[in-house]
């Protein structure tokens, strides 16, 4: 399941600039701000909902 989520995230991330281009917003600063905001939102979601696995091993 984790590999499927990773593959889906990579696919969506690769296609995101093309989706933003469809919006027709000519100002690149707005598009860059929007994509940065979405990346930050994704980081917050991961921080809040992803837990360490049951087989956590301490570093060497």
PDBQT receptor file of N, H, CA, C and O in Angstrom, charges set to zero:
ATOM      1  N   UNK A   1       0.817  -1.185   0.000  1.00  0.00    +0.000 N 
ATOM      2  CA  UNK A   1       0.000   0.000   0.000  1.00  0.00    +0.000 C 
ATOM      3  C   UNK A   1       0.867   1.258   0.000  1.00  0.00    +0.000 C 
ATOM      4  O   UNK A   1       0.538   2.250  -0.651  1.00  0.00    +0.000 OA
ATOM      5  N   UNK A   2       1.983   1.205   0.741  1.00  0.00    +0.000 N 
ATOM      6  H   UNK A   2       2.251   0.399   1.269  1.00  0.00    +0.000 HD
ATOM      7  CA  UNK A   2       2.857   2.372   0.820  1.00  0.00    +0.000 C 
ATOM      8  C   UNK A   2       3.471   2.696  -0.537  1.00  0.00    +0.000 C 
ATOM      9  O   UNK A   2       3.618   3.865  -0.892  1.00  0.00    +0.000 OA
ATOM     10  N   UNK A   3       3.828   1.662  -1.294  1.00  0.00    +0.000 N 
ATOM     11  H   UNK A   3       3.708   0.712  -1.006  1.00  0.00    +0.000 HD
ATOM     12  CA  UNK A   3       4.400   1.906  -2.618  1.00  0.00    +0.000 C 
ATOM     13  C   UNK A   3       3.342   2.483  -3.553  1.00  0.00    +0.000 C 
ATOM     14  O   UNK A   3       3.650   3.330  -4.391  1.00  0.00    +0.000 OA
ATOM     15  N   UNK A   4       2.105   2.033  -3.415  1.00  0.00    +0.000 N 
ATOM     16  H   UNK A   4       1.854   1.345  -2.734  1.00  0.00    +0.000 HD
ATOM     17  CA  UNK A   4       1.026   2.586  -4.228  1.00  0.00    +0.000 C 
ATOM     18  C   UNK A   4       0.782   4.053  -3.918  1.00  0.00    +0.000 C 
ATOM     19  O   UNK A   4       0.548   4.848  -4.828  1.00  0.00    +0.000 OA
ATOM     20  N   UNK A   5       0.834   4.423  -2.639  1.00  0.00    +0.000 N 
ATOM     21  H   UNK A   5       1.024   3.778  -1.899  1.00  0.00    +0.000 HD
ATOM     22  CA  UNK A   5       0.661   5.829  -2.261  1.00  0.00    +0.000 C 
ATOM     23  C   UNK A   5       1.826   6.661  -2.787  1.00  0.00    +0.000 C 
ATOM     24  O   UNK A   5       1.626   7.769  -3.285  1.00  0.00    +0.000 OA
ATOM     25  N   UNK A   6       3.038   6.131  -2.677  1.00  0.00    +0.000 N 
ATOM     26  H   UNK A   6       3.200   5.231  -2.272  1.00  0.00    +0.000 HD
ATOM     27  CA  UNK A   6       4.209   6.835  -3.186  1.00  0.00    +0.000 C 
ATOM     28  C   UNK A   6       4.122   7.030  -4.694  1.00  0.00    +0.000 C 
ATOM     29  O   UNK A   6       4.419   8.113  -5.199  1.00  0.00    +0.000 OA
ATOM     30  N   UNK A   7       3.724   6.010  -5.401  1.00  0.00    +0.000 N 
ATOM     31  H   UNK A   7       3.482   5.131  -4.991  1.00  0.00    +0.000 HD
ATOM     32  CA  UNK A   7       3.593   6.109  -6.856  1.00  0.00    +0.000 C 
ATOM     33  C   UNK A   7       2.506   7.112  -7.243  1.00  0.00    +0.000 C 
ATOM     34  O   UNK A   7       2.689   7.901  -8.170  1.00  0.00    +0.000 OA
ATOM     35  N   UNK A   8       1.382   7.082  -6.537  1.00  0.00    +0.000 N 
ATOM     36  H   UNK A   8       1.233   6.441  -5.784  1.00  0.00    +0.000 HD
ATOM     37  CA  UNK A   8       0.318   8.049  -6.806  1.00  0.00    +0.000 C 
ATOM     38  C   UNK A   8       0.758   9.477  -6.520  1.00  0.00    +0.000 C 
ATOM     39  O   UNK A   8       0.423  10.391  -7.272  1.00  0.00    +0.000 OA
ATOM     40  N   UNK A   9       1.510   9.677  -5.436  1.00  0.00    +0.000 N 
ATOM     41  H   UNK A   9       1.783   8.934  -4.824  1.00  0.00    +0.000 HD
ATOM     42  CA  UNK A   9       1.994  11.018  -5.103  1.00  0.00    +0.000 C 
ATOM     43  C   UNK A   9       2.992  11.522  -6.142  1.00  0.00    +0.000 C 
ATOM     44  O   UNK A   9       2.972  12.697  -6.508  1.00  0.00    +0.000 OA
ATOM     45  N   UNK A  10       3.861  10.636  -6.613  1.00  0.00    +0.000 N 
ATOM     46  H   UNK A  10       3.876   9.681  -6.316  1.00  0.00    +0.000 HD
ATOM     47  CA  UNK A  10       4.816  11.035  -7.651  1.00  0.00    +0.000 C 
ATOM     48  C   UNK A  10       4.110  11.378  -8.960  1.00  0.00    +0.000 C 
ATOM     49  O   UNK A  10       4.481  12.334  -9.641  1.00  0.00    +0.000 OA
ATOM     50  N   UNK A  11       3.102  10.599  -9.303  1.00  0.00    +0.000 N 
ATOM     51  H   UNK A  11       2.801   9.823  -8.750  1.00  0.00    +0.000 HD
ATOM     52  CA  UNK A  11       2.349  10.868 -10.529  1.00  0.00    +0.000 C 
ATOM     53  C   UNK A  11       1.594  12.186 -10.424  1.00  0.00    +0.000 C 
ATOM     54  O   UNK A  11       1.614  12.996 -11.350  1.00  0.00    +0.000 OA
ATOM     55  N   UNK A  12       0.933  12.395  -9.300  1.00  0.00    +0.000 N 
ATOM     56  H   UNK A  12       0.916  11.737  -8.548  1.00  0.00    +0.000 HD
ATOM     57  CA  UNK A  12       0.188  13.652  -9.113  1.00  0.00    +0.000 C 
ATOM     58  C   UNK A  12       1.144  14.844  -9.074  1.00  0.00    +0.000 C 
ATOM     59  O   UNK A  12       0.840  15.899  -9.630  1.00  0.00    +0.000 OA
ATOM     60  N   UNK A  13       2.294  14.682  -8.421  1.00  0.00    +0.000 N 
ATOM     61  H   UNK A  13       2.540  13.825  -7.969  1.00  0.00    +0.000 HD
ATOM     62  CA  UNK A  13       3.267  15.766  -8.356  1.00  0.00    +0.000 C 
ATOM     63  C   UNK A  13       3.872  16.091  -9.705  1.00  0.00    +0.000 C 
ATOM     64  O   UNK A  13       4.172  17.251  -9.989  1.00  0.00    +0.000 OA
ATOM     65  N   UNK A  14       4.053  15.085 -10.536  1.00  0.00    +0.000 N 
ATOM     66  H   UNK A  14       3.809  14.143 -10.305  1.00  0.00    +0.000 HD
ATOM     67  CA  UNK A  14       4.594  15.335 -11.876  1.00  0.00    +0.000 C 
ATOM     68  C   UNK A  14       3.573  16.015 -12.774  1.00  0.00    +0.000 C 
ATOM     69  O   UNK A  14       3.944  16.806 -13.642  1.00  0.00    +0.000 OA
ATOM     70  N   UNK A  15       2.311  15.722 -12.583  1.00  0.00    +0.000 N 
ATOM     71  H   UNK A  15       2.010  15.079 -11.878  1.00  0.00    +0.000 HD
ATOM     72  CA  UNK A  15       1.273  16.319 -13.425  1.00  0.00    +0.000 C 
ATOM     73  C   UNK A  15       0.744  17.641 -12.911  1.00  0.00    +0.000 C 
ATOM     74  O   UNK A  15       0.001  18.326 -13.613  1.00  0.00    +0.000 OA
ATOM     75  N   UNK A  16       1.118  18.012 -11.689  1.00  0.00    +0.000 N 
ATOM     76  H   UNK A  16       1.722  17.456 -11.118  1.00  0.00    +0.000 HD
ATOM     77  CA  UNK A  16       0.584  19.232 -11.093  1.00  0.00    +0.000 C 
ATOM     78  C   UNK A  16       0.898  20.498 -11.891  1.00  0.00    +0.000 C 
ATOM     79  O   UNK A  16       0.006  21.337 -12.022  1.00  0.00    +0.000 OA
ATOM     80  N   UNK A  17       2.113  20.695 -12.438  1.00  0.00    +0.000 N 
ATOM     81  H   UNK A  17       2.837  20.013 -12.332  1.00  0.00    +0.000 HD
ATOM     82  CA  UNK A  17       2.348  21.902 -13.237  1.00  0.00    +0.000 C 
ATOM     83  C   UNK A  17       1.434  21.998 -14.466  1.00  0.00    +0.000 C 
ATOM     84  O   UNK A  17       1.036  23.096 -14.857  1.00  0.00    +0.000 OA
ATOM     85  N   UNK A  18       1.106  20.871 -15.063  1.00  0.00    +0.000 N 
ATOM     86  H   UNK A  18       1.428  19.980 -14.745  1.00  0.00    +0.000 HD
ATOM     87  CA  UNK A  18       0.235  20.890 -16.237  1.00  0.00    +0.000 C 
ATOM     88  C   UNK A  18      -1.202  21.228 -15.837  1.00  0.00    +0.000 C 
ATOM     89  O   UNK A  18      -1.918  21.912 -16.567  1.00  0.00    +0.000 OA
ATOM     90  N   UNK A  19      -1.607  20.739 -14.668  1.00  0.00    +0.000 N 
ATOM     91  H   UNK A  19      -1.025  20.183 -14.074  1.00  0.00    +0.000 HD
ATOM     92  CA  UNK A  19      -2.941  21.084 -14.172  1.00  0.00    +0.000 C 
ATOM     93  C   UNK A  19      -3.020  22.572 -13.870  1.00  0.00    +0.000 C 
ATOM     94  O   UNK A  19      -4.019  23.223 -14.174  1.00  0.00    +0.000 OA
ATOM     95  N   UNK A  20      -1.951  23.113 -13.264  1.00  0.00    +0.000 N 
ATOM     96  H   UNK A  20      -1.139  22.584 -13.017  1.00  0.00    +0.000 HD
ATOM     97  CA  UNK A  20      -1.920  24.556 -12.992  1.00  0.00    +0.000 C 
ATOM     98  C   UNK A  20      -1.927  25.363 -14.283  1.00  0.00    +0.000 C 
ATOM     99  O   UNK A  20      -2.498  26.453 -14.323  1.00  0.00    +0.000 OA
ATOM    100  N   UNK A  21      -1.303  24.847 -15.338  1.00  0.00    +0.000 N 
ATOM    101  H   UNK A  21      -0.840  23.962 -15.305  1.00  0.00    +0.000 HD
ATOM    102  CA  UNK A  21      -1.274  25.554 -16.617  1.00  0.00    +0.000 C 
ATOM    103  C   UNK A  21      -2.666  25.639 -17.224  1.00  0.00    +0.000 C 
ATOM    104  O   UNK A  21      -2.971  26.603 -17.926  1.00  0.00    +0.000 OA
ATOM    105  N   UNK A  22      -3.511  24.656 -16.971  1.00  0.00    +0.000 N 
ATOM    106  H   UNK A  22      -3.263  23.873 -16.401  1.00  0.00    +0.000 HD
ATOM    107  CA  UNK A  22      -4.878  24.665 -17.504  1.00  0.00    +0.000 C 
ATOM    108  C   UNK A  22      -5.693  25.803 -16.904  1.00  0.00    +0.000 C 
ATOM    109  O   UNK A  22      -6.617  26.310 -17.540  1.00  0.00    +0.000 OA
ATOM    110  N   UNK A  23      -5.347  26.214 -15.657  1.00  0.00    +0.000 N 
ATOM    111  H   UNK A  23      -4.596  25.802 -15.141  1.00  0.00    +0.000 HD
ATOM    112  CA  UNK A  23      -6.110  27.276 -14.999  1.00  0.00    +0.000 C 
ATOM    113  C   UNK A  23      -6.048  28.590 -15.758  1.00  0.00    +0.000 C 
ATOM    114  O   UNK A  23      -6.961  29.408 -15.646  1.00  0.00    +0.000 OA
ATOM    115  N   UNK A  24      -4.997  28.809 -16.522  1.00  0.00    +0.000 N 
ATOM    116  H   UNK A  24      -4.255  28.145 -16.613  1.00  0.00    +0.000 HD
ATOM    117  CA  UNK A  24      -4.893  30.029 -17.309  1.00  0.00    +0.000 C 
ATOM    118  C   UNK A  24      -4.363  31.216 -16.524  1.00  0.00    +0.000 C 
ATOM    119  O   UNK A  24      -4.440  32.348 -17.002  1.00  0.00    +0.000 OA
ATOM    120  N   UNK A  25      -3.826  30.987 -15.331  1.00  0.00    +0.000 N 
ATOM    121  H   UNK A  25      -3.763  30.067 -14.943  1.00  0.00    +0.000 HD
ATOM    122  CA  UNK A  25      -3.253  32.083 -14.552  1.00  0.00    +0.000 C 
ATOM    123  C   UNK A  25      -1.878  32.402 -15.140  1.00  0.00    +0.000 C 
ATOM    124  O   UNK A  25      -0.977  31.565 -15.078  1.00  0.00    +0.000 OA
ATOM    125  N   UNK A  26      -1.702  33.600 -15.710  1.00  0.00    +0.000 N 
ATOM    126  H   UNK A  26      -2.433  34.280 -15.761  1.00  0.00    +0.000 HD
ATOM    127  CA  UNK A  26      -0.438  33.900 -16.385  1.00  0.00    +0.000 C 
ATOM    128  C   UNK A  26       0.705  34.249 -15.424  1.00  0.00    +0.000 C 
ATOM    129  O   UNK A  26       1.875  34.139 -15.791  1.00  0.00    +0.000 OA
ATOM    130  N   UNK A  27       0.377  34.666 -14.206  1.00  0.00    +0.000 N 
ATOM    131  H   UNK A  27      -0.573  34.756 -13.907  1.00  0.00    +0.000 HD
ATOM    132  CA  UNK A  27       1.420  35.087 -13.278  1.00  0.00    +0.000 C 
ATOM    133  C   UNK A  27       2.060  33.873 -12.623  1.00  0.00    +0.000 C 
ATOM    134  O   UNK A  27       1.394  33.131 -11.901  1.00  0.00    +0.000 OA
ATOM    135  N   UNK A  28       3.349  33.669 -12.870  1.00  0.00    +0.000 N 
ATOM    136  H   UNK A  28       3.890  34.272 -13.457  1.00  0.00    +0.000 HD
ATOM    137  CA  UNK A  28       4.035  32.494 -12.351  1.00  0.00    +0.000 C 
ATOM    138  C   UNK A  28       4.203  32.554 -10.840  1.00  0.00    +0.000 C 
ATOM    139  O   UNK A  28       4.340  31.516 -10.193  1.00  0.00    +0.000 OA
ATOM    140  N   UNK A  29       4.193  33.752 -10.272  1.00  0.00    +0.000 N 
ATOM    141  H   UNK A  29       4.081  34.595 -10.798  1.00  0.00    +0.000 HD
ATOM    142  CA  UNK A  29       4.353  33.877  -8.819  1.00  0.00    +0.000 C 
ATOM    143  C   UNK A  29       3.144  33.295  -8.084  1.00  0.00    +0.000 C 
ATOM    144  O   UNK A  29       3.295  32.685  -7.026  1.00  0.00    +0.000 OA
ATOM    145  N   UNK A  30       1.963  33.479  -8.636  1.00  0.00    +0.000 N 
ATOM    146  H   UNK A  30       1.840  33.975  -9.496  1.00  0.00    +0.000 HD
ATOM    147  CA  UNK A  30       0.759  32.913  -8.019  1.00  0.00    +0.000 C 
ATOM    148  C   UNK A  30       0.806  31.393  -8.074  1.00  0.00    +0.000 C 
ATOM    149  O   UNK A  30       0.476  30.726  -7.093  1.00  0.00    +0.000 OA
ATOM    150  N   UNK A  31       1.216  30.840  -9.218  1.00  0.00    +0.000 N 
ATOM    151  H   UNK A  31       1.484  31.383 -10.014  1.00  0.00    +0.000 HD
ATOM    152  CA  UNK A  31       1.297  29.389  -9.360  1.00  0.00    +0.000 C 
ATOM    153  C   UNK A  31       2.356  28.796  -8.438  1.00  0.00    +0.000 C 
ATOM    154  O   UNK A  31       2.154  27.730  -7.856  1.00  0.00    +0.000 OA
ATOM    155  N   UNK A  32       3.485  29.488  -8.309  1.00  0.00    +0.000 N 
ATOM    156  H   UNK A  32       3.649  30.353  -8.782  1.00  0.00    +0.000 HD
ATOM    157  CA  UNK A  32       4.533  29.006  -7.420  1.00  0.00    +0.000 C 
ATOM    158  C   UNK A  32       4.070  29.060  -5.967  1.00  0.00    +0.000 C 
ATOM    159  O   UNK A  32       4.351  28.146  -5.191  1.00  0.00    +0.000 OA
ATOM    160  N   UNK A  33       3.373  30.111  -5.602  1.00  0.00    +0.000 N 
ATOM    161  H   UNK A  33       3.145  30.854  -6.232  1.00  0.00    +0.000 HD
ATOM    162  CA  UNK A  33       2.847  30.222  -4.239  1.00  0.00    +0.000 C 
ATOM    163  C   UNK A  33       1.800  29.142  -3.970  1.00  0.00    +0.000 C 
ATOM    164  O   UNK A  33       1.773  28.560  -2.886  1.00  0.00    +0.000 OA
ATOM    165  N   UNK A  34       0.950  28.877  -4.939  1.00  0.00    +0.000 N 
ATOM    166  H   UNK A  34       0.972  29.350  -5.820  1.00  0.00    +0.000 HD
ATOM    167  CA  UNK A  34      -0.080  27.851  -4.783  1.00  0.00    +0.000 C 
ATOM    168  C   UNK A  34       0.542  26.467  -4.618  1.00  0.00    +0.000 C 
ATOM    169  O   UNK A  34       0.119  25.699  -3.753  1.00  0.00    +0.000 OA
ATOM    170  N   UNK A  35       1.535  26.142  -5.433  1.00  0.00    +0.000 N 
ATOM    171  H   UNK A  35       1.879  26.766  -6.135  1.00  0.00    +0.000 HD
ATOM    172  CA  UNK A  35       2.162  24.827  -5.317  1.00  0.00    +0.000 C 
ATOM    173  C   UNK A  35       2.954  24.712  -4.014  1.00  0.00    +0.000 C 
ATOM    174  O   UNK A  35       3.003  23.632  -3.424  1.00  0.00    +0.000 OA
ATOM    175  N   UNK A  36       3.572  25.794  -3.557  1.00  0.00    +0.000 N 
ATOM    176  H   UNK A  36       3.533  26.671  -4.036  1.00  0.00    +0.000 HD
ATOM    177  CA  UNK A  36       4.282  25.764  -2.275  1.00  0.00    +0.000 C 
ATOM    178  C   UNK A  36       3.312  25.591  -1.125  1.00  0.00    +0.000 C 
ATOM    179  O   UNK A  36       3.600  24.868  -0.171  1.00  0.00    +0.000 OA
ATOM    180  N   UNK A  37       2.175  26.241  -1.203  1.00  0.00    +0.000 N 
ATOM    181  H   UNK A  37       1.941  26.828  -1.977  1.00  0.00    +0.000 HD
ATOM    182  CA  UNK A  37       1.155  26.093  -0.171  1.00  0.00    +0.000 C 
ATOM    183  C   UNK A  37       0.636  24.663  -0.111  1.00  0.00    +0.000 C 
ATOM    184  O   UNK A  37       0.442  24.121   0.977  1.00  0.00    +0.000 OA
ATOM    185  N   UNK A  38       0.409  24.048  -1.264  1.00  0.00    +0.000 N 
ATOM    186  H   UNK A  38       0.567  24.489  -2.148  1.00  0.00    +0.000 HD
ATOM    187  CA  UNK A  38      -0.049  22.663  -1.286  1.00  0.00    +0.000 C 
ATOM    188  C   UNK A  38       1.013  21.706  -0.744  1.00  0.00    +0.000 C 
ATOM    189  O   UNK A  38       0.680  20.736  -0.063  1.00  0.00    +0.000 OA
ATOM    190  N   UNK A  39       2.285  21.970  -1.041  1.00  0.00    +0.000 N 
ATOM    191  H   UNK A  39       2.555  22.757  -1.595  1.00  0.00    +0.000 HD
ATOM    192  CA  UNK A  39       3.360  21.132  -0.496  1.00  0.00    +0.000 C 
ATOM    193  C   UNK A  39       3.426  21.266   1.023  1.00  0.00    +0.000 C 
ATOM    194  O   UNK A  39       3.626  20.276   1.727  1.00  0.00    +0.000 OA
ATOM    195  N   UNK A  40       3.261  22.479   1.526  1.00  0.00    +0.000 N 
ATOM    196  H   UNK A  40       3.099  23.283   0.955  1.00  0.00    +0.000 HD
ATOM    197  CA  UNK A  40       3.260  22.702   2.976  1.00  0.00    +0.000 C 
ATOM    198  C   UNK A  40       2.071  22.005   3.631  1.00  0.00    +0.000 C 
ATOM    199  O   UNK A  40       2.208  21.424   4.707  1.00  0.00    +0.000 OA
ATOM    200  N   UNK A  41       0.915  22.061   2.992  1.00  0.00    +0.000 N 
ATOM    201  H   UNK A  41       0.804  22.533   2.117  1.00  0.00    +0.000 HD
ATOM    202  CA  UNK A  41      -0.269  21.386   3.504  1.00  0.00    +0.000 C 
ATOM    203  C   UNK A  41      -0.044  19.867   3.543  1.00  0.00    +0.000 C 
ATOM    204  O   UNK A  41      -0.446  19.208   4.501  1.00  0.00    +0.000 OA
ATOM    205  N   UNK A  42       0.583  19.323   2.527  1.00  0.00    +0.000 N 
ATOM    206  H   UNK A  42       0.910  19.859   1.748  1.00  0.00    +0.000 HD
ATOM    207  CA  UNK A  42       0.902  17.900   2.508  1.00  0.00    +0.000 C 
ATOM    208  C   UNK A  42       1.862  17.521   3.625  1.00  0.00    +0.000 C 
ATOM    209  O   UNK A  42       1.720  16.460   4.233  1.00  0.00    +0.000 OA
ATOM    210  N   UNK A  43       2.844  18.386   3.902  1.00  0.00    +0.000 N 
ATOM    211  H   UNK A  43       2.959  19.248   3.409  1.00  0.00    +0.000 HD
ATOM    212  CA  UNK A  43       3.781  18.121   4.991  1.00  0.00    +0.000 C 
ATOM    213  C   UNK A  43       3.070  18.122   6.339  1.00  0.00    +0.000 C 
ATOM    214  O   UNK A  43       3.372  17.299   7.203  1.00  0.00    +0.000 OA
ATOM    215  N   UNK A  44       2.133  19.037   6.519  1.00  0.00    +0.000 N 
ATOM    216  H   UNK A  44       1.888  19.705   5.817  1.00  0.00    +0.000 HD
ATOM    217  CA  UNK A  44       1.370  19.089   7.775  1.00  0.00    +0.000 C 
ATOM    218  C   UNK A  44       0.520  17.832   7.934  1.00  0.00    +0.000 C 
ATOM    219  O   UNK A  44       0.438  17.272   9.027  1.00  0.00    +0.000 OA
ATOM    220  N   UNK A  45      -0.109  17.390   6.854  1.00  0.00    +0.000 N 
ATOM    221  H   UNK A  45      -0.043  17.845   5.966  1.00  0.00    +0.000 HD
ATOM    222  CA  UNK A  45      -0.931  16.177   6.909  1.00  0.00    +0.000 C 
ATOM    223  C   UNK A  45      -0.073  14.971   7.272  1.00  0.00    +0.000 C 
ATOM    224  O   UNK A  45      -0.474  14.146   8.093  1.00  0.00    +0.000 OA
ATOM    225  N   UNK A  46       1.093  14.866   6.670  1.00  0.00    +0.000 N 
ATOM    226  H   UNK A  46       1.419  15.536   6.003  1.00  0.00    +0.000 HD
ATOM    227  CA  UNK A  46       1.989  13.748   6.984  1.00  0.00    +0.000 C 
ATOM    228  C   UNK A  46       2.435  13.816   8.438  1.00  0.00    +0.000 C 
ATOM    229  O   UNK A  46       2.457  12.794   9.123  1.00  0.00    +0.000 OA
ATOM    230  N   UNK A  47       2.789  14.995   8.917  1.00  0.00    +0.000 N 
ATOM    231  H   UNK A  47       2.771  15.826   8.360  1.00  0.00    +0.000 HD
ATOM    232  CA  UNK A  47       3.248  15.145  10.299  1.00  0.00    +0.000 C 
ATOM    233  C   UNK A  47       2.160  14.749  11.292  1.00  0.00    +0.000 C 
ATOM    234  O   UNK A  47       2.452  14.147  12.325  1.00  0.00    +0.000 OA
ATOM    235  N   UNK A  48       0.920  15.082  10.988  1.00  0.00    +0.000 N 
ATOM    236  H   UNK A  48       0.683  15.572  10.148  1.00  0.00    +0.000 HD
ATOM    237  CA  UNK A  48      -0.162  14.822  11.925  1.00  0.00    +0.000 C 
ATOM    238  C   UNK A  48      -0.661  13.380  11.898  1.00  0.00    +0.000 C 
ATOM    239  O   UNK A  48      -1.059  12.855  12.938  1.00  0.00    +0.000 OA
ATOM    240  N   UNK A  49      -0.651  12.730  10.742  1.00  0.00    +0.000 N 
ATOM    241  H   UNK A  49      -0.327  13.156   9.897  1.00  0.00    +0.000 HD
ATOM    242  CA  UNK A  49      -1.325  11.450  10.613  1.00  0.00    +0.000 C 
ATOM    243  C   UNK A  49      -0.432  10.236  10.414  1.00  0.00    +0.000 C 
ATOM    244  O   UNK A  49      -0.916   9.111  10.533  1.00  0.00    +0.000 OA
ATOM    245  N   UNK A  50       0.848  10.416  10.117  1.00  0.00    +0.000 N 
ATOM    246  H   UNK A  50       1.241  11.331  10.021  1.00  0.00    +0.000 HD
ATOM    247  CA  UNK A  50       1.737   9.280   9.881  1.00  0.00    +0.000 C 
ATOM    248  C   UNK A  50       2.494   8.960  11.159  1.00  0.00    +0.000 C 
ATOM    249  O   UNK A  50       3.130   9.835  11.746  1.00  0.00    +0.000 OA
ATOM    250  N   UNK A  51       2.426   7.720  11.587  1.00  0.00    +0.000 N 
ATOM    251  H   UNK A  51       1.909   7.009  11.110  1.00  0.00    +0.000 HD
ATOM    252  CA  UNK A  51       3.083   7.265  12.810  1.00  0.00    +0.000 C 
ATOM    253  C   UNK A  51       4.290   6.403  12.450  1.00  0.00    +0.000 C 
ATOM    254  O   UNK A  51       4.386   5.876  11.341  1.00  0.00    +0.000 OA
ATOM    255  N   UNK A  52       5.205   6.271  13.401  1.00  0.00    +0.000 N 
ATOM    256  H   UNK A  52       5.127   6.699  14.301  1.00  0.00    +0.000 HD
ATOM    257  CA  UNK A  52       6.353   5.392  13.216  1.00  0.00    +0.000 C 
ATOM    258  C   UNK A  52       5.871   3.944  13.160  1.00  0.00    +0.000 C 
ATOM    259  O   UNK A  52       4.865   3.592  13.776  1.00  0.00    +0.000 OA
ATOM    260  N   UNK A  53       6.587   3.121  12.424  1.00  0.00    +0.000 N 
ATOM    261  H   UNK A  53       7.404   3.407  11.923  1.00  0.00    +0.000 HD
ATOM    262  CA  UNK A  53       6.215   1.726  12.276  1.00  0.00    +0.000 C 
ATOM    263  C   UNK A  53       6.452   0.929  13.549  1.00  0.00    +0.000 C 
ATOM    264  O   UNK A  53       7.120   1.404  14.467  1.00  0.00    +0.000 OA
ATOM    265  N   UNK A  54       5.907  -0.281  13.607  1.00  0.00    +0.000 N 
ATOM    266  H   UNK A  54       5.364  -0.667  12.861  1.00  0.00    +0.000 HD
ATOM    267  CA  UNK A  54       6.061  -1.092  14.819  1.00  0.00    +0.000 C 
ATOM    268  C   UNK A  54       7.460  -1.676  14.980  1.00  0.00    +0.000 C 
ATOM    269  O   UNK A  54       7.815  -2.134  16.066  1.00  0.00    +0.000 OA
ATOM    270  N   UNK A  55       8.260  -1.666  13.909  1.00  0.00    +0.000 N 
ATOM    271  H   UNK A  55       7.971  -1.293  13.027  1.00  0.00    +0.000 HD
ATOM    272  CA  UNK A  55       9.600  -2.275  13.946  1.00  0.00    +0.000 C 
ATOM    273  C   UNK A  55      10.697  -1.216  13.924  1.00  0.00    +0.000 C 
ATOM    274  O   UNK A  55      11.703  -1.381  13.234  1.00  0.00    +0.000 OA
ATOM    275  N   UNK A  56      10.514  -0.144  14.663  1.00  0.00    +0.000 N 
ATOM    276  H   UNK A  56       9.697  -0.010  15.224  1.00  0.00    +0.000 HD
ATOM    277  CA  UNK A  56      11.476   0.942  14.703  1.00  0.00    +0.000 C 
ATOM    278  C   UNK A  56      12.776   0.466  15.362  1.00  0.00    +0.000 C 
ATOM    279  O   UNK A  56      12.752  -0.071  16.470  1.00  0.00    +0.000 OA
ATOM    280  N   UNK A  57      13.903   0.663  14.683  1.00  0.00    +0.000 N 
ATOM    281  H   UNK A  57      13.922   1.099  13.783  1.00  0.00    +0.000 HD
ATOM    282  CA  UNK A  57      15.199   0.226  15.191  1.00  0.00    +0.000 C 
ATOM    283  C   UNK A  57      16.033   1.472  15.474  1.00  0.00    +0.000 C 
ATOM    284  O   UNK A  57      16.100   2.365  14.630  1.00  0.00    +0.000 OA
ATOM    285  N   UNK A  58      16.666   1.553  16.635  1.00  0.00    +0.000 N 
ATOM    286  H   UNK A  58      16.611   0.827  17.321  1.00  0.00    +0.000 HD
ATOM    287  CA  UNK A  58      17.506   2.727  16.927  1.00  0.00    +0.000 C 
ATOM    288  C   UNK A  58      18.721   2.762  16.005  1.00  0.00    +0.000 C 
ATOM    289  O   UNK A  58      19.189   1.724  15.538  1.00  0.00    +0.000 OA
ATOM    290  N   UNK A  59      19.219   3.948  15.754  1.00  0.00    +0.000 N 
ATOM    291  H   UNK A  59      18.839   4.792  16.134  1.00  0.00    +0.000 HD
ATOM    292  CA  UNK A  59      20.374   4.123  14.887  1.00  0.00    +0.000 C 
ATOM    293  C   UNK A  59      21.630   3.527  15.488  1.00  0.00    +0.000 C 
ATOM    294  O   UNK A  59      21.713   3.303  16.695  1.00  0.00    +0.000 OA
ATOM    295  N   UNK A  60      22.599   3.274  14.638  1.00  0.00    +0.000 N 
ATOM    296  H   UNK A  60      22.531   3.456  13.656  1.00  0.00    +0.000 HD
ATOM    297  CA  UNK A  60      23.867   2.665  15.094  1.00  0.00    +0.000 C 
ATOM    298  C   UNK A  60      24.695   3.657  15.883  1.00  0.00    +0.000 C 
ATOM    299  O   UNK A  60      25.787   3.322  16.342  1.00  0.00    +0.000 OA
TER     300      UNK A  60
